[in-house]
Amino acid sequence: MKFGAGSLNRRIEFKRLTGIPDGVGGTTESYVFVREVWAAVREFKSGEGFLSDQIGTENRLNFIVRYESGSDISSVDAITYNDVEYGIVGQPIEMFNRQFLKFTGEARI
């Protein structure tokens, strides 16, 4: 598989679930912007499946970004791509001797 920095041609945003003060002593959980990066976006799996008498759609993408030492992005965070929010599935996978990280995201529809 040939892959290089030139393949990182899409912008994605990482977001983190954070408690935000609601002004009356409580908090509201919301995803807040962490950072925007260049990524390669590859289709992982798309299709329709049956979920207990309902038809559900599954849309997963792989997001490949440059490796960042000390990156704290994990499965509790989210990715926004083309105005669609993707929950991160599992932990990132290191690729090509720690040059890149691969995240799998599942669309939240």
C-alpha positions in Angstrom: 0.0 0.0 0.0 1.5 3.3 -1.1 0.7 6.1 1.3 2.3 9.5 2.0 1.6 13.0 3.4 0.1 14.0 0.0 -2.8 11.5 0.8 -3.8 13.7 3.7 -6.1 15.9 1.6 -9.3 16.3 3.8 -9.9 18.5 6.9 -11.3 16.9 10.0 -12.0 18.2 13.4 -11.4 16.3 16.7 -13.9 17.1 19.4 -14.1 16.2 23.1 -17.2 15.6 25.3 -16.9 18.2 28.0 -19.1 19.5 30.8 -20.0 23.1 30.2 -21.5 25.3 33.0 -25.2 25.9 32.3 -25.4 29.1 34.4 -27.6 27.7 37.2 -25.0 25.6 39.0 -25.1 22.5 36.8 -23.4 21.4 33.7 -24.4 20.4 30.2 -22.3 17.9 28.3 -21.4 19.0 24.8 -18.6 18.2 22.3 -16.1 21.0 22.0 -13.4 21.7 19.4 -10.0 20.2 20.2 -8.1 20.7 16.9 -8.4 20.5 13.1 -6.0 18.4 11.1 -5.4 17.1 7.6 -6.5 13.5 7.1 -6.9 10.7 4.5 -10.4 9.4 4.6 -11.2 5.9 3.5 -14.4 4.0 3.5 -14.4 1.2 6.0 -17.8 -0.3 5.9 -21.2 0.9 4.6 -24.4 -1.1 4.4 -27.7 -1.8 5.8 -28.3 -4.3 8.6 -31.3 -5.5 10.6 -31.4 -4.5 14.3 -34.2 -6.1 16.2 -37.0 -5.6 13.7 -35.6 -2.2 12.6 -33.5 -1.5 9.6 -30.4 0.4 10.6 -27.6 1.9 8.5 -24.0 1.6 9.4 -21.5 4.1 8.1 -17.8 3.7 9.1 -14.8 5.6 7.8 -11.1 5.3 8.5 -9.4 8.6 9.2 -5.6 8.6 8.9 -3.6 11.5 10.3 0.0 12.3 11.1 1.3 10.7 14.2 1.5 13.1 17.2 3.6 12.1 20.2 1.5 12.4 23.3 -1.8 12.7 21.4 -4.7 12.2 23.8 -7.4 11.5 21.3 -9.3 8.4 22.2 -12.5 6.5 21.8 -14.4 9.0 24.1 -13.8 11.8 21.5 -15.4 12.4 18.2 -14.5 13.4 14.6 -16.4 15.8 12.4 -16.0 15.4 8.7 -18.2 17.0 6.0 -20.6 18.2 8.7 -21.2 14.6 10.0 -20.1 13.6 13.5 -18.3 10.2 13.9 -17.8 8.5 17.2 -14.3 7.0 17.4 -14.5 3.2 17.6 -11.7 1.5 19.6 -8.2 2.9 20.0 -6.1 4.5 17.2 -3.7 2.2 15.3 -0.1 3.3 14.7 0.9 2.9 11.0 4.2 2.9 9.1 6.6 3.0 12.0 4.6 5.7 13.9 4.3 8.1 11.0 0.5 8.0 11.0 -2.4 7.1 13.2 -5.6 5.4 12.0 -8.9 6.1 13.7 -12.1 4.3 12.8 -15.2 6.4 13.1 -18.9 5.5 13.1 -21.4 8.1 11.9 -23.9 9.3 14.6 -27.1 9.6 12.5 
